[in-house]
Amino acid sequence: MSTIGSTTSGAAQTQPVVSVASDSSSGAAGGSVINVSSLVSELVAASEGPQQALINNQTQQVTSQISALGTLKGALSTFQSALSALDTQSAFQLETANSSDTSAFTASASSGAPTGTYNVAVTALATAQQLLSNAVSGSTIGTGTLSLSLGGTSFSVVVNSSNDTLQGLAASINSAAGNPGITATVLQGTTGAYLLLSSSQTGALNTISVSETDGGTGLAAFTYGTGNTANYTQEAAAQNAAFSISGVDFSSPSNTVTSAVSGVTLTLLGTTPNASSSASTSASATPPATLTIGTDTTTIESNISAFVTAYNTLQSTMAQLGNYDSSTGTAGPMMDDPALENIQNQVQQALYSIVDTGSSTYNTLASIGITTNSDGSLSLNGATLSTALNSNFSAVSQLFSSASGVASSLNSDIDSALGPNGSITTEGQTLTAQENSLGQQSSRLQTQMAALSASLTQQYSALNALLSSLQSTSSYLTQQFATLPQVQGKANA
């Protein structure tokens, strides 16, 4: 270390004024007396630290609030999914269709199907045509072109030396472009090989015909049509289904029937007893089977149960976001948040409202078995709900789906809160703006600190140069003062 010193009267002793670093390990270069880089870094950090910490804390809070708001929005959207099964009149227009003989037919019903019980008799199922050719002898069948049609749609198959076998013909039919549904199969029996043509389309109009253009050579043995049936045996006829509903006869090319009863799909599977000759039945005859269409209360009960479960999930989420845990001293990220409190109040108001259902018995959730627990969650009494649905289905429907109904009101409130001008959307925009502002503050602080660092570096570099100069002067003077006692000693001598 070297020093800048001052002398006392009558003595050569020096007193240190400024301590400086004289070795390279100090980080100061070229004999400088101040480690400018380290000093500036410490000064900048001391200035920047508190400001950046404040920005970081505020950013963390805003980010936490944005995340919590996203959680709330997700929970509300999930809850709305459960409301969609209850918030409209059509949601309660669910029908169910049941068959008394599922070996004869099954049924399903959509919204608006007419409720009631209907006699059903099935005398015949729709079938697809199947033709079996005469036995084919020989390894080749001839060449030319066969034209096949099914229900008015035709396609052609060219037979030449590459496919003039029974197997080749079947493969060409199956792979032909435009084939509407004819499948060719080769059956090798004890009396020879046979070509089986099967239609995939049921109904009397979907018949198979085959003609040839080979001038009467071998392919003529595979033709079939009106007035030309000798080459095939009809194993199954193209036939419409024949059935009746409440004495009204119907015919259908398909065994899946959607046009007989509005909103009802019948799937015919077999014929019914006592319906061998006519689709209609006499008034005194025992009906072969019955179709019963009624309100699907099972699904509606399930939808209401799902509503209760979904609300409990929402309520739990909102509690976690807004409550204070006294045991841990931890507050939820949205405690005292106006957006959360607003939607909570709206939900509670809808849940406990009295709805004009046309019934003084069933006009609240509690009246149909939905009650509130001590923790704010809901419970459902299935027996009470079932009784309400069976006693006054319309009132239960109105309780949820009318303009002032619970589900429709909740859905409207949530739509409003999540809408472009809603409280949750507005708060989200505000928080995002705050987050962006804090990011800009952080960027400006970095810019300011960079400028401060440059300014301090310049100032302390200049000071360092001055001190370095003073250090050199101090060293020189120290050397000069060191010689003075020697000079005085010679004089006295």
C-alpha positions in Angstrom: 0.0 0.0 0.0 1.2 3.6 -0.6 -0.2 6.7 1.1 -0.6 10.4 0.7 0.9 11.9 3.9 1.5 15.1 5.8 4.4 15.9 8.1 4.2 17.3 11.7 6.5 20.1 12.9 10.0 18.9 13.7 9.4 15.3 12.6 9.6 13.2 9.5 6.7 11.0 10.6 3.8 10.7 8.0 0.0 10.2 8.6 -2.1 8.3 6.0 -4.8 10.3 4.2 -6.1 7.9 1.5 -5.4 4.2 1.3 -4.9 2.9 -2.2 -4.5 -0.5 -3.9 -1.1 -1.0 -5.3 -1.3 -4.6 -6.4 -3.1 -6.2 -9.3 -5.3 -8.3 -7.1 -7.3 -5.3 -6.1 -9.0 -5.2 -9.5 -7.8 -1.6 -10.2 -5.7 -1.4 -13.3 -2.4 0.3 -14.0 -1.6 1.6 -10.5 -5.1 3.1 -10.0 -6.2 3.6 -6.5 -10.0 2.8 -6.8 -11.6 -0.4 -8.2 -14.0 1.6 -10.3 -15.9 -1.4 -11.7 -16.6 -2.9 -8.2 -17.5 0.4 -6.7 -19.9 1.4 -9.5 -21.5 -2.0 -9.4 -22.2 -1.7 -5.7 -23.6 1.8 -6.0 -25.9 0.8 -8.9 -27.0 -2.3 -7.0 -27.8 -0.2 -3.9 -29.9 2.2 -6.0 -31.6 -0.4 -8.2 -32.3 -3.1 -5.6 -35.1 -1.5 -3.6 -36.8 -0.2 -6.7 -36.6 -3.6 -8.6 -37.7 -5.5 -5.5 -40.8 -3.3 -5.3 -41.6 -3.9 -9.0 -41.0 -7.6 -8.6 -43.3 -7.9 -5.7 -46.0 -5.9 -7.5 -45.6 -8.0 -10.6 -45.8 -11.2 -8.6 -49.1 -10.1 -7.0 -50.6 -9.1 -10.4 -49.5 -12.3 -12.0 -51.1 -14.3 -9.1 -54.3 -12.3 -9.6 -54.3 -12.9 -13.3 -53.8 -16.6 -12.7 -56.6 -16.7 -10.1 -58.9 -14.9 -12.5 -58.1 -17.5 -15.2 -59.0 -20.2 -12.7 -62.3 -18.5 -11.9 -63.1 -18.1 -15.6 -62.4 -21.8 -16.3 -64.5 -22.9 -13.3 -67.5 -20.7 -14.5 -67.2 -22.1 -18.1 -67.2 -25.7 -16.8 -70.3 -24.9 -14.7 -72.0 -23.5 -17.7 -71.6 -26.8 -19.5 -73.8 -28.4 -16.8 -76.3 -25.5 -17.1 -76.6 -26.1 -20.9 -78.6 -29.3 -20.1 -81.1 -27.4 -18.0 -81.4 -23.8 -19.2 -83.8 -24.2 -22.1 -87.3 -25.6 -22.5 -86.0 -28.0 -25.2 -83.6 -29.4 -22.6 -86.6 -30.9 -20.8 -88.2 -32.2 -24.0 -86.3 -35.5 -23.8 -88.2 -38.5 -24.8 -87.5 -42.2 -24.4 -88.9 -45.1 -26.5 -89.2 -48.6 -25.3 -90.2 -51.8 -27.1 -92.1 -54.6 -25.4 -90.4 -57.1 -27.7 -86.8 -56.3 -28.4 -86.4 -59.4 -30.6 -88.9 -57.8 -33.0 -87.8 -54.1 -32.9 -86.0 -51.6 -30.8 -86.7 -47.9 -30.8 -85.2 -44.5 -29.8 -86.9 -41.1 -29.6 -85.7 -37.6 -30.0 -87.1 -34.3 -28.6 -90.7 -33.7 -29.5 -91.7 -37.4 -30.1 -95.4 -37.9 -29.3 -95.8 -39.6 -25.9 -98.1 -42.6 -25.7 -98.3 -46.4 -26.3 -98.7 -47.8 -29.8 -99.3 -51.4 -31.0 -96.7 -52.6 -33.4 -96.8 -55.6 -35.7 -94.0 -56.7 -38.0 -94.9 -59.1 -40.8 -91.7 -59.0 -42.9 -88.2 -57.6 -42.7 -86.5 -55.7 -45.5 -84.1 -58.1 -47.2 -81.4 -57.8 -49.9 -81.4 -59.9 -53.1 -78.9 -62.8 -53.4 -78.4 -64.8 -56.6 -76.6 -68.1 -57.0 -75.4 -69.0 -60.5 -75.5 -72.4 -62.1 -72.5 -74.6 -61.6 -69.6 -73.5 -63.8 -67.4 -76.0 -65.5 -64.1 -75.4 -67.1 -61.2 -73.2 -66.1 -62.1 -70.2 -68.2 -65.4 -68.4 -68.7 -64.9 -66.5 -71.9 -64.3 -62.8 -72.6 -66.3 -59.7 -73.2 -68.1 -57.1 -71.0 -70.6 -57.6 -68.3 -72.9 -54.8 -67.3 -74.3 -55.1 -63.8 -76.9 -52.9 -62.1 -78.3 -52.5 -58.6 -81.4 -50.4 -58.0 -80.8 -48.5 -61.2 -77.1 -47.8 -60.8 -75.0 -49.6 -63.3 -71.3 -50.4 -63.8 -69.3 -52.5 -66.2 -66.7 -55.3 -65.9 -64.3 -56.1 -68.8 -63.3 -59.8 -68.9 -60.2 -60.7 -70.9 -57.4 -63.2 -70.8 -56.1 -61.7 -67.5 -59.3 -62.4 -65.6 -61.3 -64.9 -67.6 -61.8 -67.3 -64.6 -64.6 -67.4 -62.1 -62.3 -66.1 -59.4 -61.0 -63.4 -61.8 -64.6 -62.3 -62.6 -65.5 -62.1 -58.9 -62.5 -60.0 -58.1 -63.2 -57.7 -61.0 -66.8 -57.2 -59.8 -65.8 -56.4 -56.3 -63.1 -53.9 -57.3 -65.1 -52.2 -60.1 -65.4 -48.5 -60.0 -69.0 -47.4 -59.4 -70.1 -50.6 -57.9 -73.1 -49.6 -55.7 -73.0 -52.6 -53.5 -72.9 -55.9 -55.3 -70.5 -58.5 -53.7 -69.4 -61.5 -55.8 -68.3 -64.7 -54.0 -67.0 -67.9 -55.5 -68.4 -71.0 -53.8 -66.6 -74.3 -54.6 -69.2 -77.1 -54.0 -69.2 -80.8 -54.6 -71.0 -80.3 -57.9 -68.8 -77.5 -59.2 -68.0 -73.8 -58.7 -70.7 -71.2 -58.3 -70.8 -67.4 -58.5 -72.9 -65.8 -55.6 -74.0 -62.2 -56.2 -75.2 -60.5 -53.0 -76.7 -57.0 -52.7 -75.8 -54.8 -49.7 -79.0 -52.8 -50.2 -82.3 -53.9 -48.9 -85.7 -53.1 -50.5 -87.8 -54.3 -53.3 -86.4 -51.8 -55.8 -82.8 -52.8 -55.2 -82.7 -55.8 -57.6 -79.6 -57.1 -59.4 -79.5 -57.4 -63.2 -76.6 -58.6 -65.4 -76.3 -58.3 -69.1 -73.4 -59.1 -71.5 -71.9 -57.6 -74.7 -69.7 -60.5 -75.8 -71.8 -61.7 -78.7 -73.2 -64.8 -77.0 -70.0 -66.5 -75.9 -69.3 -67.9 -72.4 -70.3 -64.7 -70.5 -73.9 -65.2 -71.5 -74.1 -67.8 -68.8 -73.8 -65.1 -66.2 -76.7 -62.8 -67.3 -79.8 -62.3 -65.3 -82.8 -60.0 -65.5 -86.5 -59.8 -66.3 -87.4 -62.8 -68.5 -83.9 -64.1 -68.1 -83.7 -65.9 -64.7 -82.5 -69.4 -65.8 -78.8 -68.8 -65.1 -79.3 -68.1 -61.3 -81.3 -69.2 -58.4 -82.7 -66.5 -56.2 -81.6 -67.4 -52.7 -83.0 -64.2 -51.2 -85.5 -61.7 -52.7 -85.2 -58.0 -52.7 -88.1 -57.1 -50.3 -89.4 -54.2 -48.3 -90.2 -54.4 -44.6 -93.9 -54.6 -43.8 -95.2 -53.5 -40.5 -98.0 -51.6 -38.8 -98.3 -49.1 -36.0 -101.7 -48.8 -34.3 -103.3 -50.5 -37.3 -101.7 -48.3 -39.9 -99.7 -50.3 -42.5 -96.2 -49.2 -43.5 -93.7 -50.4 -46.1 -90.0 -49.5 -45.9 -87.0 -50.5 -48.0 -84.8 -50.4 -44.9 -85.2 -52.0 -41.5 -84.3 -48.7 -40.0 -87.4 -46.6 -40.1 -87.4 -42.9 -39.3 -90.5 -41.7 -41.1 -93.3 -43.7 -39.5 -93.6 -41.7 -36.2 -92.2 -38.2 -35.9 -89.0 -38.1 -33.8 -88.9 -42.0 -33.4 -86.4 -44.3 -35.0 -87.5 -48.0 -35.3 -85.0 -50.7 -35.9 -86.8 -53.8 -37.1 -85.2 -57.1 -36.1 -87.7 -59.8 -36.6 -91.4 -60.6 -37.1 -93.9 -60.4 -34.3 -96.3 -63.2 -33.2 -99.9 -63.1 -34.6 -98.8 -61.1 -37.6 -98.3 -63.7 -40.3 -100.6 -62.4 -43.0 -101.3 -58.7 -42.5 -99.6 -55.8 -40.8 -102.8 -54.7 -39.2 -104.5 -56.4 -36.3 -108.1 -56.6 -35.2 -109.3 -54.8 -32.1 -109.9 -58.1 -30.3 -106.5 -59.6 -31.1 -103.7 -59.4 -28.6 -101.2 -56.8 -30.0 -97.9 -58.5 -31.0 -95.8 -55.8 -29.4 -96.1 -52.3 -28.1 -94.0 -49.1 -28.5 -94.1 -46.8 -25.5 -92.9 -43.2 -25.8 -92.5 -41.2 -22.6 -90.6 -38.4 -21.0 -87.0 -39.4 -20.3 -87.0 -38.5 -16.6 -83.9 -40.6 -16.0 -81.7 -38.4 -18.1 -83.2 -35.3 -16.7 -82.5 -36.5 -13.1 -79.0 -37.2 -14.2 -78.6 -33.7 -15.6 -79.9 -32.2 -12.4 -77.5 -34.3 -10.4 -74.7 -33.1 -12.7 -75.7 -29.5 -12.0 -75.4 -30.0 -8.3 -72.0 -31.7 -8.7 -70.8 -28.9 -11.0 -72.0 -26.2 -8.6 -70.1 -27.8 -5.7 -66.9 -27.8 -7.8 -67.5 -24.1 -8.6 -68.3 -23.2 -5.0 -65.1 -25.0 -3.8 -63.0 -23.1 -6.4 -64.4 -19.7 -5.5 -63.9 -20.4 -1.8 -60.2 -21.3 -2.3 -59.8 -18.1 -4.4 -61.5 -15.7 -1.9 -61.3 -17.2 1.6 -58.8 -16.6 4.4 -57.2 -19.6 6.0 -56.8 -18.6 9.7 -54.9 -21.8 10.4 -52.1 -20.9 8.0 -52.6 -17.1 7.9 -52.9 -17.3 4.1 -55.3 -15.3 2.1 -56.7 -16.5 -1.2 -55.5 -14.5 -4.3 -58.9 -13.0 -4.8 -59.9 -12.2 -1.3 -62.1 -9.1 -1.3 -61.9 -9.0 -5.0 -65.0 -7.2 -6.4 -65.4 -9.4 -9.5 -65.4 -12.6 -7.4 -67.8 -11.1 -4.9 -70.1 -9.9 -7.6 -70.4 -13.3 -9.3 -70.8 -15.1 -6.0 -73.7 -12.8 -5.0 -75.4 -13.4 -8.4 -75.0 -17.2 -8.1 -76.4 -17.2 -4.6 -79.3 -15.0 -5.6 -80.2 -17.4 -8.4 -79.9 -20.5 -6.2 -82.2 -19.2 -3.5 -84.7 -17.4 -5.7 -88.4 -18.3 -5.8 -89.4 -18.9 -9.4 -92.9 -18.5 -10.9 -93.4 -22.1 -12.1 -97.2 -22.1 -11.9 -96.9 -24.3 -8.8 -96.8 -23.2 -5.1 -95.3 -26.5 -4.2 -92.4 -26.8 -6.6 -90.9 -23.3 -7.0 -87.5 -23.4 -5.3 -84.5 -25.7 -5.5 -85.2 -26.8 -1.9 -88.7 -27.9 -2.9 -87.4 -30.5 -5.4 -84.7 -31.8 -3.0 -81.7 -29.5 -3.5 -80.6 -28.1 -0.2 -77.5 -26.2 1.1 -74.9 -27.7 3.5 -73.1 -25.8 6.2 -70.0 -25.4 4.0 -72.1 -23.8 1.2 -72.2 -26.9 -1.0 -75.4 -28.4 -2.3 -77.0 -31.8 -1.6 -79.6 -33.6 -3.7 -82.3 -35.9 -2.4 -83.0 -38.2 -5.3 -86.4 -39.4 -4.0 -87.7 -35.9 -3.5 -86.6 -35.0 -7.0 -88.2 -38.1 -8.5 -91.5 -37.3 -6.8 -91.4 -33.7 -8.1 -90.8 -34.8 -11.7 -93.6 -37.4 -11.5 -96.0 -35.1 -9.7 -95.5 -31.8 -11.7 -92.9 -32.2 -14.5 -93.8 -28.8 -16.0 -93.0 -27.0 -12.7 -89.6 -28.6 -12.4 -88.9 -27.7 -16.0 -90.0 -24.1 -15.4 -87.9 -23.9 -12.2 -84.7 -24.4 -14.2 -85.5 -23.3 -17.8 -88.0 -20.4 -17.7 -86.8 -16.9 -18.3 -86.4 -16.4 -14.5 -85.4 -20.0 -13.9 -82.4 -21.0 -11.9 -80.3 -22.4 -14.8 -81.2 -19.8 -17.3 -80.6 -17.0 -14.8 -77.2 -18.4 -13.8 -76.2 -18.9 -17.4 -77.2 -15.3 -18.2 -75.2 -14.0 -15.2 -72.1 -15.9 -16.2 -72.4 -14.8 -19.8 -72.6 -11.2 -18.6 -69.6 -11.5 -16.3 -67.5 -13.2 -19.0 -68.7 -11.0 -21.8 -66.8 -8.1 -23.4 -68.0 -5.6 -20.8 -68.4 -8.0 -17.9 -66.8 -7.5 -14.5 -64.4 -10.5 -14.9 -63.3 -9.4 -18.4 -62.8 -5.8 -17.3 -60.8 -6.9 -14.3 -58.7 -9.1 -16.5 -58.0 -6.2 -18.8 -57.0 -4.0 -15.9 -54.6 -6.6 -14.5 -53.0 -7.1 -17.9 -52.5 -3.4 -18.2 -50.9 -3.3 -14.8 -48.6 -6.2 -15.7 -47.6 -4.5 -18.9 -47.0 -1.2 -17.0 -44.8 -3.0 -14.5 -42.8 -4.6 -17.3 -42.3 -1.1 -18.8 -41.2 0.2 -15.3 -38.7 -2.6 -15.1 -37.3 -1.8 -18.5 -37.1 1.9 -17.7 -35.3 1.1 -14.5 -32.8 -1.0 -16.4 -32.2 1.9 -18.8 -31.8 4.4 -15.9 -29.4 2.0 -14.1 -27.4 1.6 -17.3 -27.1 5.4 -17.5 -26.2 5.7 -13.9 -23.6 3.1 -14.3 -22.0 4.9 -17.2 -22.1 8.3 -15.3 -20.6 6.9 -12.2 -17.9 5.0 -14.2 -17.0 8.3 -15.9 -16.9 10.2 -12.6 -14.9 7.6 -10.6 -12.5 7.0 -13.5 -11.7 10.7 -13.5 -11.3 10.6 -9.7 -9.2 7.5 -10.1 -6.9 9.2 -12.5 -6.5 12.2 -10.1 -5.8 9.9 -7.2 -3.3 8.0 -9.3 -1.5 11.2 -10.0 -1.5 12.2 -6.4 -0.2 8.8 -5.5 2.8 9.4 -7.8 3.4 12.8 -6.2 3.1 11.3 -2.7 5.7 8.7 -3.5 8.0 11.3 -4.8 7.6 13.6 -1.8 8.1 10.6 0.6 11.4 9.8 -1.1 12.5 13.5 -0.8 11.5 13.8 2.8 13.4 10.6 3.6 16.7 12.3 2.7 16.2 15.4 4.9 17.6 13.9 8.2 20.8 12.9 6.4 21.3 16.5 5.1 20.7 18.0 8.6 23.1 15.6 10.2 26.0 16.6 8.0 25.3 20.3 8.8 25.5 19.7 12.5 28.7 17.8 12.2 
